[in-house]
Amino acid sequence: MNVELSRTENESIAMQVSQLLEEERKQLLDALSNEEANALLYQWEFWARPNQLPPKGNWRTWLLLAGRGFGKTRTGAEYIIEQVKTGKATRVALVAPTPADARDVMIQGESGILTISPPWFMPKYEPSKRRITWPNGAIATIYSGAHPDQLRGPQHELAWADELAAWKYPQETWDMLMFGLRLGTNPRVVVTTTPKPIPVVQSLVKAQTTAVTKGSTFDNAVNLAPAFLEQIVSKYEGTRLGRQELYAEILDDVPGALWKRQMLEDTRVPTHPDLIRVVIGIDPAATENEESDETGIVVVGKGVDGHAYVLDDLSLHASPDGWARTAVSAYYDFEADRIVAETNNGGDMVEHTIRTVDKTVSYKKVHASRGKLTRAEPIAALYEQGKVHHVGSFGTLEDQMCTWAPSQMQSPDRMDALVWALTELMLKKDKPTVKARVV
């Protein structure tokens, strides 16, 4: 029996094999030798969907804009391995939002390079040297979107930029990466990211040297847990967040939102001046389960110039002890003057939780006696006046700021924490004695 298989628009060859009648499938697989069957396990073209394979043409950047669970990491890792294995690249840059992301996702993750590499071409990972080395001598060096200067000087002929839209300094890091992508005859970069309307992503989409591939979470539904699909569909289907995170749409600002993307870009800075005061704002989650909101934790400093500088967004899903430890650690890391926390839901338990971790921190509870819009409007006005600056990029926080409108009911935890911190820092009358320092 002859079974003809060819790549279709939405299915991999492997998916077609799985849909054959049992007898047809058995005959097809029995015809393979042990060596062929073993090799087939690592033949990406057999397993990949068409939109996971490199586009044809003379592109310099392959921009893969896809939703959560699409298989972006696997696609990026397979492309790097193939280019190195065939000798097309010997010096590679791997750039993630943070060093931990590079390790946990790009290198050691379930779809990372070490996990999917064939045994006969397994690279050696040296975390202390920030590099992996393949048997043929090719080397990949790990970089972070939070440290652009790491890329000042090194040269590469291939790069993989993962979650570009989540880098702290996306434009600066991207520029440094491009300056160093000058080895070989055809230097290239593959970008795997959930799309967000930041300038560097928007410019890449428009560039003539960019090949854009788009895909949704549901393209990979057969490989995702049914419970995951059921949960995200019921919670996010039809929402703006769902359009971005599931369907990989690049969304514009929301009509009526207090903050606009361009407003944040116009006031963004790479560094801050000496600071006279630092405050950590907390918006604690009301419950602790899988459906709970995050606990918003945002660090803001006031400069000697009288302007406010957003220093970090440490928001997370965690137990009360977990978020309290994160906040207290930030208190000491940033030499903060005070922690302010909203207590509408937790009351005195919020302070008790923080005091359990450290009794000595300066703490102030705040109560939302006015509506969210009333609290947020004067803070948005400070942004419009150019008096608040983000030191780097904080993707999820900025998404909340630019997509929340007064008519919406959901509670944007990160934005709330930001508002509390900036209110304490910029709008309160009880100002402390000035003491200049660098954070």
N, C-alpha and C positions, 0 to 999 in steps of 0.2 A: 504494500500500500504506500502510495506516495502522498505525503502531506506537504503542501506548499504554505510557507509562512513568510510574511513580509511585514515590515514596519507600517503600522497604521497611524492615523493622526493622533489618537489618544491612548493607544495601548502599546506596551512593550511586547517584544517577541515572547518573553516569558509568560506574559498574561495570556497571549493567544494559545500557548502550549497548555496552560492550565485549563482552558475552556474546551479542549478537544475531548472527544469521547475517550473513555478509559482505555480501550483497546488501541486507539490511535496514539494516545500519549505514551502508552507502554512500548509500542513498536518504535516510536521515535527515540525514546530514551535508551532502549535496549541496544539500539544501533551504535551508541557511543561507546568508545573504549573507556577504561578507567581513567586514562590520562586525559582524554577529551572531556569526560564528565567533570574531572577535578578542575581543569582549566576553565570550563564553562562557569564555574562558581565565581570566577574573578573576571569574567568578560562583561564589562559594563554595557556594551552595546546590546547585549542580549537582554539584560534586565531593565535598562533605562527606558523611560518614555521618551518620545521624540523631543519634547520641550526640555529634557534634561541633557541633551547632547549639544555639543558646541555648534553654533550657527555657521553656515558657510559664508565665504566672502572675506574680504581683506579688512577686518575690524581690528581695532586696538584695544577696545574695552568691550567685554561681554557683560552686560548689565542684566542680571537675573532678578527681576522683581516678582516676588512670590509670597503667598500667604503662609501662615504657620502650618508646619507639618507637610509642606509641599515636597520636601526633599532637597532643599537648597544646600545644606551642609554636605550631603552625599554627593551632589552634583559637583560642588567645588572641589571636594577631596578627590573624587575620581578624575577630574580634569587635570589636577596637579600631578597625580600619580602617573597618568598616561603620558603627560608631557615629559616628565622626568625619566620614565621607563624607556621611552623611545629616543632619548638623548636630545630632545628638542630644548631642554632647559637644564642648566646645571647650577644656577644661582636663583633662588626663589625667595620672595618675601611673603610671609604670612602675617596679615594685619587684622587684629580683632579689637573690639572696644576696650578690653583690658587684658593683661597677661593671663589672668585666670580664665577668661573666655577662650583665649587661644588654646590653652592647655585642655580645658574641660570640654570644648566643643570641636575645635578644628583638629586637635591632635589625638586626644584620648576619648572623645565622645563616642556615642554609639555609631555614628556615621563618620567619625574622624579618621584621619590618615592611618594611624596605627591599627585601628580596628578593622579596616576594610582592605589593608594591603595584603597581597598574596604572601604566603610564607617564604617563597623564594625571592621576594623583593621587599623584605621587611626593613624599614629604616631604623636607625638607632636614635633614640631620643635622649638629649642631654639638657635637662631643664636649667641647670646652672649656667649653661652657655647660650640658652635661648635658641637652640637649633636642633634640627634633625638631619641625619646624614644617611643617604641611601647606599646600597652596596656598590653602585657604579660611581660613587664619589660626589654625586650631586648634593647640594646643601640648601636647606631652607632655614631662614632665620625668622624668629618671631618678633613682631613689633606690636605696639599698642596705639590705638587712636587717642589715648590720653597723653601720649608723649611724642609729639611730632618730631622733635629734634633727634630721636633715635634713628630716623631715616635720613638725616642730613649726612651725606657722605657715602653710605653703602650703595653698591650698584647691583642691579638685578636684570634678568631677562624675562622673568615671569613673576606675577604676584597674584595672590588671592586675598581680596578684601572682604571680610565677612561682617555683616550688619553695619555697613557704612553709615546708615542713618542714625545709629546709636553711638557713634564715636563722640567723645567729648569735644574734640577739636577736628571736626570732619574736613573743613576746607584746608586748614593748615597741614594736617596729616596727609591728605590727598595730594596736595601740591608737592610736599617733600617726597612722597612715593613716586610721583611722575618724574621729578627731576632725576631720580636714581634709576628709573626704568629705561636703561640705555645700552644694555649689553645685547649681544647677538644680532641677528639680521631682522628679527620681527618680534620685538618685545611686546608682551601682552599682559592684560590683567583681567581676571574674572571677579566680578562683584556680586555677592549673594546677599540680598537684604530685603527686609520688609520695607515697603516704600513709605517715606514720609516727605512732605513738601519742603525739604530744606534746600538751600541754593545749590549745593554740590550735586545732589541727586537730580534736580531739575535741569541743571546744565548738562549733565551726562545724557539724559534722555534726549536732549536736543542736538547733541554733538553728532556730526556726520561720521565720526570714527567709532561710534558706539553701536553695537548690535544689541537690541533689547529683546529679552524673552520675558513673557509674563505668564503667571500661573496662579492657581488658587489652591487653597487647602484641599478642596474636594477632588482635585486631579489625582491625589494620592490616597483617596478614601479607602481603597482596598487594603492598604498597609497600616491604617490607623485604627486604634481601638474604637469599637462601636460606642462605648460609653463616652469617649472624648468627643466624638462627632455629635452625639446626642446632646451633650452638655453645651458645647459651643454654639450649636445651631439654635437651641432654645434660648440661650442667653444673648447671643450677639447677632443673629440673623436679622437683617433689616436695619441695623444700627450703623452709625458712622464708623465706630470702632471695628465692627464686623467687615464693613466694606474695605477698610484699610488692612486689617490683620488677617482676614480670610480670603478676600478677593484681590488683594494687592492693588487697590486703587490709590492713586495719589490725590488726596483731597485738598481742596482749597479751604480758606477760613470759613467759619460758620457765621452766617448773618446774625448780627446782634451780639456776637462774642465781644467781651471787654478787651481782649488782647488780639493783636494781629501778628502774623509771622514776621512781616516786614518790620514792625515795631521792635520785636526782639532782635532781629538781625542788625538793625541800625544802632542799637545800644550795646551789642555784644562786645566783650573785650577778652583778650588772651590772658591778662594779668590784672591785679588790683593794686592800689596804693597801700600804704600803711593803714592799718585798721585801728580805730579807737574803741570799737565795741563789736562783739559777736553774739548773736542770739540763735538758738536752735528752736524751731517751731515744730510742734508735734500735733497731729490730728489722729488720735488713736482709733483703731477699729472698734466697733461696738460689740462684735462677736468674734469668736475664734473657731472657725471651721472652714471647709474648702470654699464655701460661697462667700466668705467674709471679704470686705473691702481691705485694701492695704492700710497699714498705718503710715501716714505721711510724716516724714522726717526731713526737714529742709534747713540747711545752714546758711545764714545770711550775716554779712559783716557791714559795718558802716565805716567808710574811709575818712581820712583826714580832709578830703575834699567835700564832705557832707553828703556824698552819694552812697547808695546801698549797692552791695555786691553779693549776688547769689553764688555761694562757694561750692555747695554740694547738695545733691538729692540722694538721701539714703533710705528712702521709703521702701517698705518690704512687707511681705506676708510673713507674720511670725506670731508666736505666742506673746503674751504680755511681758514675760521675762525676756524674750528674744528682742522685742523692739526697745525695751527699756535699756538693755545692755548696749544695743546699737547707739541709742541716743547718748548714753553716758560716755561711751567711748569717743563719740564725736565731740562731746563737751570738752574732753581733755585734749583730743587731737587738734582741735581748732582753738584751744585756749579760750573757750567761750565764757561769757559773762553770765549767761542765764539760759535756762530752758523754760519755754512757755508752752503749755499744753492746754488744749481745749477739753473741758470737763463736762460737757452736756450729757454725754452718755455714761462716762465712767465715774463722775463725781470724785470723791476723795480717793477712790481706788487707783486713779491714775498717779497721783502723787505717791501713794503707798507703794505702788509697783516700782517707781523710780527710786524711792528712798530705800527699798529693799536691796537694790543694786548698789547704791551709794548714798549715804545719808548727808554728805557734805555739799552736794551740788546746789547751786543757786537755782531755785525753782519758783515759778509763778503760774498759778492757774488762771485761765481766762474762760469766760462763759459767753456763749453766743446768745445775747439778749436781743440782737437785731438780726434781720435776715441776711442771707449770704450775699445778695446783691449790694446791700447797704455797706457791708464790711469790705467787699471787694472793690467797689468803685473808687474810693480814694487811693487804693494801692495801684489800680490801673492808671489813675491820673498821674501818679509818680512816674510810671513807665512812659507815659505820653510826654512828660516834661523832661525825659532823658535823665532822670535821677536814679534809676535802677538799672544795673547791668548784670548780665549773666557772664560769669567767668568760664568760658567754654560753652558747651551745648549740653542740655539736659532734656533728651528727647521725650520721654514719657511725661515729665512735668509740663513741658511746653505744649505737648499734645492736649493735655487737660486744659491748660490756660486758653488755648486758641480754639477749642471746640466746645467749651462750656458757655452756654447762654442762659440768661436769667429765667427763661421759660422751661428749662430742663430741671428735672426732679432729682437726678442722681447726685451723689455727693462726691465731688472730685477731691480725694484725700490729699494728694500732693499739693494741689493748688491751695487748699485750706491751710495746710501747714505753712506754706509760703506766706499767705496773707497774715496769719497770726504772727509770724516772725517779723515781717516788715512793719506791721502795725506797732509792735513793741519797739522796734528799732527806730522808726522814722516818725511816728505820729504821737508818741507818748511825751508828756512834758517832763517827767522825772528822769533827766539825763544824768549819767554818771560823770565823774571827773575824767577829763580827757587823758588818755595814756596811749601814746602811739606805739604800735608794734607791728611786726610782720607775721602773717599766718602762713 
